[in-house]
Amino acid sequence: MGRGRQKAKHTKLARELKSFSPDVNYAALQREIGVPAEEDEYVDKWADMYADEDEEDSETRETA
């Protein structure tokens, strides 16, 4: 007999969570994470450690 009350509480909680939309300060979040706002271009910091695949393919074709 207690299942109805329990289910009603879960349903109420689910509705509250579904409609919950907190106010998020995205500028503060971005500052906290440390992502610069003006940098849109991706820079691969590990690119200079490895040769490009295209260069490796051309080198193997020249020696073969």
BELDA-V215127 format. One record per residue. N is the residue number from 0. SS is DSSP state (a for helix, b for strand, c for the rest). PHI is phi in whole degrees, -180 to 180 (none if undefined). Layout:
N;SS;PHI
N;SS;PHI
This chain:
0;c;none
1;c;-82
2;a;-66
3;a;-64
4;a;-66
5;a;-64
6;a;-65
7;a;-64
8;a;-65
9;a;-65
10;a;-64
11;a;-62
12;a;-63
13;a;-64
14;a;-65
15;a;-64
16;a;-67
17;a;-67
18;a;-92
19;c;-75
20;c;-137
21;c;-72
22;c;-80
23;c;-111
24;c;-93
25;a;-68
26;a;-65
27;a;-67
28;a;-64
29;a;-65
30;a;-65
31;a;-66
32;a;-72
33;c;94
34;c;-91
35;c;-67
36;c;-73
37;c;-85
38;c;-91
39;c;-102
40;c;-86
41;c;-80
42;c;-120
43;c;-86
44;c;-76
45;c;-104
46;a;-63
47;a;-76
48;a;-83
49;c;-127
50;c;-77
51;c;-69
52;a;-66
53;a;-63
54;a;-66
55;a;-65
56;a;-64
57;a;-69
58;a;-68
59;a;-73
60;a;-72
61;a;-68
62;a;-81
63;c;-83
